[in-house]
């Protein structure tokens, strides 16, 4: 399961490349192929951020010693 989500996100880049490989219509002035790749960069970054936030190993448990160090 840990590897399934990144594989799905990366496969979306390739599937979108195949389906958007044309010249018209323009999206914000760019061909769909280029616009898809720009969108996929943000999609991958957001997906990886969500994976990072949902991973229980990345949660820091604060103790009383940590509170004393901050003061």
Buried (B, 14 or more C-beta within 10 A) or exposed (E): EEEEBEEEBEEBBEEBBEEBEEEEEEBEEEBBBBBBBEBBEEBBEEBEEEBEEEEEEEEEEEEEEEEEEEE
